[in-house]
Amino acid sequence: MRGVVMHAPGDVRVEQRDDPKIVEPTDAVIRMSASCVCGSDLWPYRGTDGLPAPTPMGHEYAGIVEEVGADVRTIRPGQFVIGSFFASDNTCEICRAGYQSACVHRQPVRGAQAQYQRVPLADGTLVATPEVPDADLVPDYLAASDVLGTGWFGATAAQAGPGKTVAVVGDGAVGLLAVLAARQLGAERIIAMSRHEPRQKLALEFGATDIVTERGEEGVARIKELTNGLGAHSVIEAVGTQQSMAQALGSTRPGGHVGYVGVSHDVALDGRALFYSHVHLHGGPAPVRQYLPQLIKLIGDRTIEPGKVFDLEVPLEQAAEGYKAMDERRAIKTLLRV
């Protein structure tokens, strides 16, 4: 099969890779309907994360089940399925508490920017749609595999809801879909922090009520100005840098909640400042599996259209251009048509 391999920072190639096979009796192999590039893929692309060897890329997936292992009971060939970037058994005590991304048997799913994908722990990881969807819904379902589920977790962790003012730090796909999630959860006011006009427009379409272009201390001051000097009730941090975390904490009122879902890179917290802030912090790798049944229903009913974050589509063979466009901020998120 053909698949994306990153050889070094900035060096993305589409190469011949071995077809995935059933390894464990709990595995499934799916034929990808589409794949995509994630903002977190840009960390190694830019050299921020180490890349010790050529690495198959991609962790977002949706497609048709081709084959299942002997112990798989709830998933069958021919179904259209979506799964998370962590495989989970969905039965352990941690999974039952809603944190499948910390499952005691979790396994990372990698190499999904390809024609086929092996998924471990298929019964616990994959969720099937009621029927094979129309082609126009595929991007929406693919978004549920990570960025929608992650944005939803960020909004939930920040306790976005009725009567709340929510601020979103980060205007990538996760931040934009956190706006959508906050709106679906009933937030009264949603402030999107963005300097880029196309992203601002999509944030407004997804439900933002205000746009703040300032960053850092100026951004914090602007949020305070919009909230009678108090700060937002709920803040979603969707970047993962020192500046974005500081901005999120500074924008939150005493007693408020920060949901952090940006993959942390050299973020350090001032313990004394945190102590006196009275701000709640909750986040980490999103337990996407928890939300998939609900998200699948919202997408199938056409209540939400998260696939709008894909503003660039290229064939799988042109994956390098998809990475480059996102790195240069010419695209929010690239869909790779398999």
Secondary structure, DSSP 8 states (H G I E B T S, - for coil): -EEEEEEETTEEEEEE-------STT-EEEEEEEEE--GGGHHHHTTSS---S-EE----EEEEEEEE-TT--S--TT-EEEE-SEE--S-SHHHHTT-GGG-TT-EE----SBSEEEESSHHHH-EE-SS---GGGHHHHHHHTTHHHHHHHHHHHTT--BT-EEEEE--SHHHHHHHHHHHHTTBSEEEEE---HHHHHHHHHHT-SEEE---HHHHHHHHHHHTTTS-EEEEEE-S-SHHHHHHHHHTEEEEEEEEE-S--SS----HHHHHHHT-EEEESS--HHHHHHHHHHHHHTTS--GGGGEEEEEEGGGHHHHHHHHHTTS-SEEEEE-
